[in-house]
Amino acid sequence: RPPQFRTSEDENGATVQVALPGARKEDVKLTQLEGGLRVEAIRATLPDDWKTLRDSGSATRYGLDIRLTRRLDGTKTTASFEAGVLTLQVPVREEAKPRQIEVN
C-alpha cells in the first residue's frame, strides 16, 4: 500500500518525508530509477502487546514511486530514517543552479 508522504522544495533541492510506521531501517529499500526514486519497506507483524487504532497488526508492505523534476539530481540523494519516517534530500543539479556571469 502507498505510504503517506510530504514534499517540500527550495533553491537547494527537494525534501521528501515518507511515513513508514512499524518498519525498521533494515527493512527499507531505496532504489534510483530513471526520472525518480522507489521506496519499498516491510513492517513485520506488530508485537502482541501493541494495539492498533486504524489498521491491522498484520505484516504490511509499503511501496511508493517518486517522480523527480529535471532540475533535481536523484543520483545525489541522501536518506535518513528515524522514528518511522524516511527523509530523502534530493539536491538541485549543478547545471540547473543559477550562476554568476562576470561582465567584462
N, CA, C and O atoms as a DFTB+ gen file, in Angstrom:
416 C
 N C O
     1  1       0.846      -1.183       0.000
     2  2       0.000       0.000       0.000
     3  2       0.880       1.230       0.000
     4  3       1.980       1.196       0.551
     5  1       0.423       2.325      -0.608
     6  2       1.264       3.522      -0.633
     7  2       1.283       4.212       0.727
     8  3       0.234       4.413       1.340
     9  1       2.465       4.571       1.196
    10  2       2.563       5.281       2.476
    11  2       2.242       6.763       2.303
    12  3       2.269       7.288       1.191
    13  1       1.941       7.420       3.402
    14  2       1.756       8.867       3.360
    15  2       3.121       9.520       3.208
    16  3       4.117       9.032       3.741
    17  1       3.160      10.631       2.474
    18  2       4.424      11.341       2.301
    19  2       4.161      12.827       2.140
    20  3       3.048      13.255       1.833
    21  1       5.225      13.609       2.359
    22  2       5.149      15.068       2.251
    23  2       6.406      15.535       1.529
    24  3       7.499      15.029       1.783
    25  1       6.246      16.505       0.628
    26  2       7.393      17.044      -0.095
    27  2       7.482      18.554       0.102
    28  3       6.473      19.232       0.295
    29  1       8.685      19.054       0.051
    30  2       8.919      20.498       0.045
    31  2      10.131      20.744      -0.840
    32  3      10.997      19.881      -0.988
    33  1      10.176      21.931      -1.424
    34  2      11.269      22.247      -2.333
    35  2      11.729      23.676      -2.089
    36  3      10.920      24.562      -1.816
    37  1      13.035      23.891      -2.191
    38  2      13.597      25.233      -2.097
    39  2      14.709      25.359      -3.126
    40  3      14.841      24.500      -3.998
    41  1      15.513      26.417      -3.039
    42  2      16.554      26.648      -4.049
    43  2      17.651      25.586      -4.023
    44  3      18.382      25.446      -5.004
    45  1      17.786      24.832      -2.924
    46  2      18.828      23.809      -2.812
    47  2      18.389      22.436      -3.291
    48  3      19.226      21.590      -3.604
    49  1      17.089      22.210      -3.349
    50  2      16.601      20.898      -3.768
    51  2      15.271      20.570      -3.136
    52  3      14.522      21.459      -2.730
    53  1      14.982      19.279      -3.056
    54  2      13.704      18.815      -2.519
    55  2      13.930      17.925      -1.305
    56  3      14.929      17.212      -1.211
    57  1      12.981      17.984      -0.382
    58  2      12.961      17.097       0.773
    59  2      11.665      16.298       0.695
    60  3      10.586      16.861       0.510
    61  1      11.784      14.989       0.837
    62  2      10.613      14.116       0.838
    63  2      10.628      13.338       2.148
    64  3      11.614      12.678       2.477
    65  1       9.524      13.421       2.893
    66  2       9.387      12.652       4.125
    67  2       8.304      11.605       3.908
    68  3       7.176      11.928       3.536
    69  1       8.666      10.330       4.149
    70  2       7.762       9.213       3.905
    71  2       7.491       8.510       5.240
    72  3       8.422       8.076       5.918
    73  1       6.219       8.403       5.606
    74  2       5.839       7.736       6.856
    75  2       5.804       6.223       6.632
    76  3       5.051       5.722       5.797
    77  1       6.627       5.513       7.388
    78  2       6.700       4.045       7.310
    79  2       6.546       3.467       8.714
    80  3       7.480       2.858       9.238
    81  1       5.363       3.653       9.334
    82  2       5.185       3.222      10.718
    83  2       5.406       1.725      10.898
    84  3       4.892       0.907      10.134
    85  1       6.176       1.389      11.917
    86  2       6.431      -0.005      12.238
    87  2       7.574      -0.636      11.471
    88  3       8.013      -1.733      11.818
    89  1       8.073       0.036      10.424
    90  2       9.190      -0.513       9.651
    91  2      10.496      -0.215      10.381
    92  3      10.608       0.772      11.109
    93  1      11.477      -1.086      10.171
    94  2      12.815      -0.861      10.721
    95  2      13.728      -0.393       9.589
    96  3      13.451      -0.641       8.415
    97  1      14.795       0.271       9.943
    98  2      15.738       0.793       8.957
    99  2      16.190      -0.299       7.983
   100  3      16.281      -0.068       6.778
   101  1      16.470      -1.479       8.514
   102  2      16.958      -2.566       7.650
   103  2      15.873      -3.142       6.738
   104  3      16.174      -3.927       5.840
   105  1      14.614      -2.758       6.963
   106  2      13.507      -3.225       6.121
   107  2      13.152      -2.227       5.022
   108  3      12.217      -2.451       4.253
   109  1      13.902      -1.122       4.949
   110  2      13.622      -0.076       3.965
   111  2      14.592      -0.225       2.793
   112  3      15.800      -0.372       2.982
   113  1      14.038      -0.183       1.582
   114  2      14.857      -0.285       0.370
   115  2      14.565       0.941      -0.494
   116  3      13.406       1.244      -0.778
   117  1      15.621       1.648      -0.911
   118  2      15.503       2.835      -1.740
   119  2      16.264       2.579      -3.030
   120  3      17.447       2.242      -3.002
   121  1      15.580       2.741      -4.172
   122  2      16.186       2.462      -5.472
   123  2      16.067       3.693      -6.358
   124  3      15.012       4.323      -6.427
   125  1      17.170       4.032      -7.041
   126  2      17.121       5.132      -8.000
   127  2      16.641       4.567      -9.331
   128  3      17.178       3.578      -9.828
   129  1      15.626       5.206      -9.900
   130  2      15.091       4.839     -11.206
   131  2      15.386       5.970     -12.180
   132  3      15.777       7.061     -11.767
   133  1      15.201       5.716     -13.462
   134  2      15.328       6.800     -14.429
   135  2      14.179       7.779     -14.198
   136  3      13.014       7.429     -14.386
   137  1      14.504       8.991     -13.797
   138  2      13.489      10.007     -13.567
   139  2      12.808       9.945     -12.216
   140  3      11.808      10.628     -11.998
   141  1      13.338       9.129     -11.292
   142  2      12.681       9.079      -9.994
   143  2      13.345       8.158      -8.989
   144  3      14.462       7.681      -9.190
   145  1      12.626       7.922      -7.903
   146  2      13.087       7.059      -6.819
   147  2      11.965       6.105      -6.436
   148  3      10.788       6.449      -6.551
   149  1      12.321       4.916      -5.984
   150  2      11.339       3.943      -5.490
   151  2      11.652       3.633      -4.033
   152  3      12.787       3.314      -3.681
   153  1      10.623       3.733      -3.192
   154  2      10.731       3.397      -1.776
   155  2       9.924       2.129      -1.541
   156  3       8.754       2.051      -1.915
   157  1      10.553       1.137      -0.920
   158  2       9.865      -0.097      -0.548
   159  2      10.220      -0.418       0.896
   160  3      11.358      -0.217       1.318
   161  1       9.252      -0.917       1.652
   162  2       9.514      -1.290       3.046
   163  2       8.498      -2.339       3.470
   164  3       7.406      -2.449       2.913
   165  1       8.895      -3.099       4.470
   166  2       8.007      -4.108       5.050
   167  2       7.927      -3.857       6.542
   168  3       8.946      -3.680       7.209
   169  1       6.715      -3.845       7.056
   170  2       6.516      -3.790       8.505
   171  2       6.115      -5.197       8.916
   172  3       5.109      -5.734       8.450
   173  1       6.902      -5.774       9.778
   174  2       6.588      -7.109      10.275
   175  2       5.353      -7.031      11.168
   176  3       4.882      -5.942      11.494
   177  1       4.848      -8.163      11.550
   178  2       3.703      -8.202      12.457
   179  2       4.041      -7.477      13.746
   180  3       5.143      -7.612      14.279
   181  1       3.082      -6.704      14.242
   182  2       3.303      -5.962      15.487
   183  2       3.353      -6.907      16.684
   184  3       2.746      -7.977      16.653
   185  1       4.067      -6.523      17.730
   186  2       4.095      -7.345      18.936
   187  2       2.690      -7.517      19.516
   188  3       1.827      -6.658      19.328
   189  1       2.464      -8.624      20.217
   190  2       1.148      -8.952      20.772
   191  2       0.618      -7.892      21.727
   192  3      -0.593      -7.684      21.807
   193  1       1.510      -7.218      22.457
   194  2       1.045      -6.259      23.450
   195  2       0.763      -4.872      22.867
   196  3       0.399      -3.964      23.614
   197  1       0.922      -4.685      21.549
   198  2       0.594      -3.419      20.901
   199  2      -0.841      -3.449      20.422
   200  3      -1.334      -4.494      19.995
   201  1      -1.512      -2.322      20.489
   202  2      -2.861      -2.201      19.941
   203  2      -2.816      -1.196      18.807
   204  3      -2.183      -0.147      18.928
   205  1      -3.478      -1.506      17.712
   206  2      -3.526      -0.570      16.596
   207  2      -4.875       0.123      16.582
   208  3      -5.893      -0.464      16.951
   209  1      -4.874       1.370      16.156
   210  2      -6.103       2.143      16.132
   211  2      -6.827       2.045      14.796
   212  3      -8.045       1.877      14.752
   213  1      -6.059       2.153      13.691
   214  2      -6.726       2.220      12.403
   215  2      -6.412       1.085      11.456
   216  3      -7.209       0.806      10.560
   217  1      -5.287       0.423      11.618
   218  2      -5.017      -0.639      10.666
   219  2      -4.677      -1.925      11.407
   220  3      -4.446      -1.919      12.616
   221  1      -4.652      -2.998      10.682
   222  2      -4.443      -4.300      11.321
   223  2      -3.010      -4.437      11.809
   224  3      -2.127      -3.689      11.389
   225  1      -2.791      -5.374      12.676
   226  2      -1.462      -5.621      13.202
   227  2      -0.673      -6.594      12.349
   228  3       0.434      -6.985      12.720
   229  1      -1.229      -6.994      11.201
   230  2      -0.532      -7.952      10.344
   231  2       0.579      -7.254       9.557
   232  3       0.682      -6.027       9.533
   233  1       1.393      -8.075       8.923
   234  2       2.501      -7.534       8.136
   235  2       1.967      -6.617       7.045
   236  3       0.915      -6.875       6.459
   237  1       2.703      -5.548       6.783
   238  2       2.306      -4.576       5.773
   239  2       3.481      -4.327       4.851
   240  3       4.624      -4.221       5.297
   241  1       3.196      -4.235       3.566
   242  2       4.216      -3.928       2.556
   243  2       3.922      -2.534       2.013
   244  3       2.817      -2.263       1.543
   245  1       4.924      -1.647       2.080
   246  2       4.781      -0.283       1.585
   247  2       5.495      -0.156       0.243
   248  3       6.528      -0.789       0.024
   249  1       4.950       0.654      -0.649
   250  2       5.603       0.926      -1.925
   251  2       5.224       2.304      -2.430
   252  3       4.053       2.684      -2.403
   253  1       6.226       3.057      -2.895
   254  2       5.979       4.407      -3.390
   255  2       7.011       4.736      -4.458
   256  3       8.213       4.591      -4.234
   257  1       6.537       5.183      -5.627
   258  2       7.416       5.685      -6.678
   259  2       7.320       7.199      -6.676
   260  3       6.222       7.755      -6.697
   261  1       8.462       7.868      -6.651
   262  2       8.527       9.322      -6.602
   263  2       9.156       9.810      -7.898
   264  3      10.287       9.448      -8.220
   265  1       8.425      10.631      -8.638
   266  2       8.972      11.214      -9.868
   267  2       9.726      12.495      -9.512
   268  3       9.271      13.292      -8.693
   269  1      10.880      12.674     -10.139
   270  2      11.703      13.861      -9.890
   271  2      11.701      14.769     -11.112
   272  3      11.743      14.294     -12.247
   273  1      11.653      16.074     -10.875
   274  2      11.746      17.011     -11.981
   275  2      13.173      17.012     -12.518
   276  3      14.096      16.558     -11.842
   277  1      13.348      17.516     -13.716
   278  2      14.677      17.507     -14.352
   279  2      15.708      18.337     -13.607
   280  3      16.909      18.114     -13.760
   281  1      15.255      19.295     -12.801
   282  2      16.232      20.145     -12.093
   283  2      16.848      19.435     -10.892
   284  3      17.836      19.914     -10.334
   285  1      16.273      18.285     -10.480
   286  2      16.788      17.553      -9.318
   287  2      17.718      16.428      -9.745
   288  3      17.518      15.809     -10.790
   289  1      18.738      16.168      -8.927
   290  2      19.734      15.131      -9.212
   291  2      19.520      13.926      -8.296
   292  3      20.040      13.880      -7.181
   293  1      18.752      12.958      -8.777
   294  2      18.454      11.756      -7.995
   295  2      19.684      10.941      -7.646
   296  3      19.659      10.182      -6.678
   297  1      20.768      11.079      -8.417
   298  2      21.985      10.310      -8.141
   299  2      22.682      10.775      -6.874
   300  3      23.522      10.056      -6.332
   301  1      22.345      11.971      -6.390
   302  2      22.993      12.507      -5.187
   303  2      22.037      12.532      -3.997
   304  3      22.253      13.274      -3.038
   305  1      20.990      11.727      -4.059
   306  2      20.019      11.652      -2.965
   307  2      20.666      11.101      -1.706
   308  3      21.426      10.134      -1.761
   309  1      20.364      11.720      -0.569
   310  2      20.773      11.178       0.723
   311  2      19.512      10.806       1.490
   312  3      18.457      11.410       1.301
   313  1      19.630       9.811       2.353
   314  2      18.467       9.322       3.085
   315  2      18.805       9.083       4.544
   316  3      19.910       8.663       4.890
   317  1      17.809       9.365       5.403
   318  2      17.938       9.039       6.827
   319  2      16.602       8.467       7.283
   320  3      15.560       8.740       6.686
   321  1      16.646       7.674       8.345
   322  2      15.438       7.021       8.842
   323  2      15.410       7.141      10.355
   324  3      16.315       6.677      11.048
   325  1      14.350       7.772      10.857
   326  2      14.236       7.962      12.296
   327  2      12.771       7.973      12.693
   328  3      11.955       8.641      12.058
   329  1      12.438       7.235      13.743
   330  2      11.091       7.193      14.315
   331  2      10.023       6.883      13.266
   332  3       8.948       7.482      13.271
   333  1      10.324       5.945      12.367
   334  2       9.337       5.529      11.373
   335  2       9.165       6.480      10.204
   336  3       8.222       6.336       9.426
   337  1      10.071       7.464      10.065
   338  2       9.978       8.418       8.959
   339  2      11.276       8.375       8.144
   340  3      12.367       8.578       8.676
   341  1      11.133       8.110       6.855
   342  2      12.255       8.142       5.927
   343  2      12.330       9.553       5.349
   344  3      11.352      10.044       4.786
   345  1      13.491      10.210       5.486
   346  2      13.670      11.554       4.959
   347  2      14.697      11.505       3.834
   348  3      15.831      11.070       4.030
   349  1      14.283      11.957       2.656
   350  2      15.147      11.986       1.483
   351  2      15.481      13.437       1.154
   352  3      14.602      14.299       1.146
   353  1      16.744      13.698       0.886
   354  2      17.201      15.014       0.444
   355  2      17.711      14.848      -0.983
   356  3      18.669      14.112      -1.222
   357  1      17.071      15.531      -1.932
   358  2      17.454      15.436      -3.339
   359  2      17.930      16.811      -3.792
   360  3      17.123      17.736      -3.889
   361  1      19.235      16.966      -4.073
   362  2      19.755      18.291      -4.424
   363  2      19.417      18.698      -5.863
   364  3      19.062      17.868      -6.700
   365  1      19.540      19.999      -6.115
   366  2      19.374      20.536      -7.464
   367  2      20.626      20.175      -8.270
   368  3      21.740      20.203      -7.748
   369  1      20.430      19.839      -9.541
   370  2      21.578      19.560     -10.422
   371  2      22.461      20.806     -10.521
   372  3      21.961      21.931     -10.543
   373  1      23.755      20.596     -10.579
   374  2      24.692      21.726     -10.669
   375  2      24.351      22.620     -11.862
   376  3      24.367      23.845     -11.749
   377  1      24.042      22.004     -13.003
   378  2      23.769      22.805     -14.199
   379  2      22.439      23.554     -14.120
   380  3      22.194      24.456     -14.921
   381  1      21.582      23.197     -13.172
   382  2      20.292      23.873     -13.009
   383  2      20.375      25.036     -12.002
   384  3      19.440      25.827     -11.879
   385  1      21.514      25.126     -11.282
   386  2      21.667      26.195     -10.300
   387  2      21.992      27.508     -11.015
   388  3      22.671      27.511     -12.042
   389  1      21.506      28.613     -10.471
   390  2      21.881      29.897     -11.054
   391  2      23.376      30.115     -10.885
   392  3      23.954      29.721      -9.872
   393  1      23.994      30.731     -11.859
   394  2      25.419      31.006     -11.746
   395  2      25.694      32.446     -12.111
   396  3      25.033      33.032     -12.969
   397  1      26.664      32.990     -11.455
   398  2      27.056      34.377     -11.683
   399  2      27.865      34.457     -12.967
   400  3      28.773      33.653     -13.181
   401  1      27.549      35.401     -13.804
   402  2      28.306      35.615     -15.047
   403  2      29.050      36.932     -14.918
   404  3      28.461      37.977     -14.641
   405  1      30.350      36.858     -15.124
   406  2      31.163      38.063     -14.990
   407  2      30.984      38.947     -16.219
   408  3      30.989      38.464     -17.351
   409  1      30.827      40.237     -15.984
   410  2      30.685      41.203     -17.069
   411  2      32.039      41.845     -17.331
   412  3      32.665      42.385     -16.419
   413  1      32.485      41.785     -18.575
   414  2      33.789      42.358     -18.955
   415  2      33.624      43.787     -19.430
   416  3      34.607      44.435     -19.792
